[in-house]
Amino acid sequence: KWVPAAGPEWRPRRSLWRRECCAGRPQVPILCYHQIRDWTGRDSRSAKDDIVPIATFRAQIKMLADSGYHTILPDQLYAYLTTGAKLPAKPLMLTFDDTDLDQFTIARPELAKYGFKGVYFVMTVSLGRPHYMSKEQVKQLSDEGNQIGSHTWDHHRVTKYTEQDWVTQVDKSTKTLEDLTGKKLNYFAYPYGLWNPAAFPELRKRGFVAAFSLSEKRDQNDPLFTIRRMIASGYWGPNALYKNMVLSF
């Protein structure tokens, strides 16, 4: 089970506060999607975990709605984890990484059908490229009440960053998205879900208040910067997704 927070100078006291206020709260299921399209003969067995066929995706989302889940956005999660703010019944977060076009053409209308909102972690190098979203589509997602977050410029691993990488991968891409949406970016998703503790102060000083990983165990001192997500596998029908959510969260 997981949770999150940060603060360098006053670390001992604040670290204790983070653990106490976050660790005791029931965790919220957070799903991560990448590509939503039908499999092809070129897709490897392992790749199919990250590629959810269209009918499977629709069945998964319908199951979540029929089961009474309500989507929340990162600001709500942050307030819940840090202050105990109330969440709707059966809260759930749906996140989408890498800016694939099918997240706009397929996921967006499917979520809207049930009144769901999503969190889209954008890799800015991809904007406007074939099979990826355009700047206009990302802005539309934001304008419609979805959350836009940072997923770096071109998906390099944070664990290998130099000082210049923070400028290229994070500072410039963050400015691009803030200029595009007209909103401040507060949330970050690690490429490949990989992080190290050296990343936390770098993200914090850039104004991020939380960051999302994948299946790696959260950092007990900085849980807000290691919020765990579960990949919704392309192999899972609605029943398998539900069972894995219950087991994981």
N, C-alpha and C positions, 0 to 999 in steps of 0.2 A: 504494500500500500504506500501511497506517496503524499507529498505536499510541498510548499515553497517559501523564500524571502532574502534580505541582504543588508549590508551596512558595514563598511570597512573600519572606520576609526573607532566606533564604539562597540566593536565586535563582541567581546565577552558577554556583556549584558544583553545586547540585541540578539545575539545568537540564541541565548537561552529563551528570550521572549518568542523568537521565531519557532523554536521547537515546541514550546508549550502551547502557543496559540494555534499552530498548524497541525501538529501531530495528533491532537485529540479529535479533530473533526473528521467525520466520515468522508471518504474521498468521492469525488464526482467522476463518473465514467467519461472518458475522453477518447473518441475514436479518430483515427487518422486515415485519410484516403489519399491516393495518388491518382492513378489513371482509372477512368471509368469507361471502359470500352470492351467489346467482345474480344476474346482471345483469338490469336492467329497461330499458324503453324510455326512462326518464328519465335514465339514466346517460350522461354525456358520454364521448366517446372517451378523454379524458385521465383522467377519474375511474376508468375501468376498470383503469388501472394499479394503483390502490389497492384495488380490489374483486376478490377472488379467488373465482371460482365454487366451489361446494362440491366438486364432483367433481374440479376442477382442484387444489384444496387437498389433497384426500385423495391424489391421484396424486403430488403433489409430496412429501408427507410419506412416502409409501410408498417412493418412489425414494430418499429420503435414508436411510431405514432399510435398504433392500435394498443400498445402496451402502456400508454399513458405518459410517455416521456415528454419533457419540455426542454427545448434547447436553451442554453445560456451562453453568454459571451464572456470574454476574459475579464472585463471590468467587474462583472458579477462574481466570477470565481475569485478574483483578487480580494474583493470586499468580504466575501464569505471566509476565505482562509485567514485574513488578517484581522477581521473584526467580528466574525460570526454573523455577518449580515444574512438575512433570510433568503433562501432560494425557493423557486417553485417546486411543487411536488415532482419527484422523479427527475431531477435535473440531469442533463446530458450535454456534452459539447461535441460538435462535429467540426473537425478540422481537415483542411485540404492543402497539401504541399505541392510546390513546383510549378503552379500556374498553368497546368494543362487545360487546353480549350474545353475539353469535355466537362470540366468542373463548372464551366459557365453554361454550356449548351444542354447538359444533361442534369447535373446535380442541382443547379440553381432552380430550374422550374420544379424539380421533384421536391426539393425542400419547401418551396413556396406553397406547394399543394397542401402541405400540412401545417403551414404557419411557422416552419422552422427557419432559423438563421444559422449561418456558418461562419467559420474563421478561415480566412484564406491567407496562407503564408507564401508570399510572392518572391520568386527568384527573378530579379529585375533584368538579367541578361536575356531572358526569354521573351520579354514583352514585344509583341508584334511579330514574332517569328511564326512560321507555319506550325500548326497544331498547338500553339500556345495562345493565351489571351492577349488581347490588345490593351493599350493603356485605357482606352475608352470603356472596355468591358470591366476592367478592375475598378475604375471610378464608379461605374454603374453599380457594381456589387456594394461598394462602400456607401453610395447614396441610398441604396435600398435597405440599409441598416445592418449589413454584414460587417464583420471586422476584418481589416487588412493588417497583416503582420509582416515582419521581415523574415526572409529565408535566404539572405545574403544576395550577392551579385550573381555568382555562378556556381554556388554549391560546394565550395571548398571546405574542407574539414576545419572546424574551429580549433581543434586540438593542435593544428600545425601552423597557426597564424603567427606571422611576424607583425611588428608595429605597423608596417605599411599595409599589410593585409587587412587590418582593422579599418583603415581608411578606405581601401578599395572595395572590400567585401561588405562592410557595414555602413560606414559613414555616407558614402556616395549613394548606395542603394536606398538607405533610409531617407535621404533628402529627395531622391526621385519619387518615392512613394508618398512622402508628406506633401510635396508640391502637387502631385497628381490628385490626391484625395482631399487636400486642404485640412488634414487632420494629423495630429501628432501620433507617431508610432510608439506604442508602449510595450509591445510584445514581440518576442523573437522565437523562432524555431531552429534548432541546431540541424545543419545538414547531416543526414544519416542518423540523426538522433544522438550524435557523439559530442561530449563536452568534457572539459576539465575545469578544476576550480579556478585556474588563472583567467578563465573567460568571465567569471562573475563580476569582478570589479570593472572590467572593460565594458561590459554591457551596462552596468549600473551607471557609470559615469557618462554614458551616452543617453541616459534617460529611460532605459528599459526598466520596467518594474517586475517582470517575470519572463521566464523562458521555458520552452517546451522541448522535452527530449522524446524518446520512444520508450523502449522497454527497459532501459537501464535503471537500476535502483537509484532513488533520489539521494542527493547529498543531504546529510542530516543537519549540517550547519547552514546550508543555503537551499532549503527545499523549494523556495519560490523560483529559483533559477534551474530547477531540475524537475519540472512538473511532468509526470509520466503520461504517455499516451499509448494506446493499443492500436496497432494496424488492423483495420477491418479486412480480413483476408478475402481474396477472390474465390477461395474454395468454400467459403462459409455461406450456406443458406441462412434464412432468418433464425431458425432454431439454433444452429451452431453459433451464430453471432451472439444471440442472447445468452447461451450457456457460457461462452467465453467471457462475456462482459461480467457476468455474475462471479465467475471464478477469479477474474483479474481485479475487480474493483469491489 
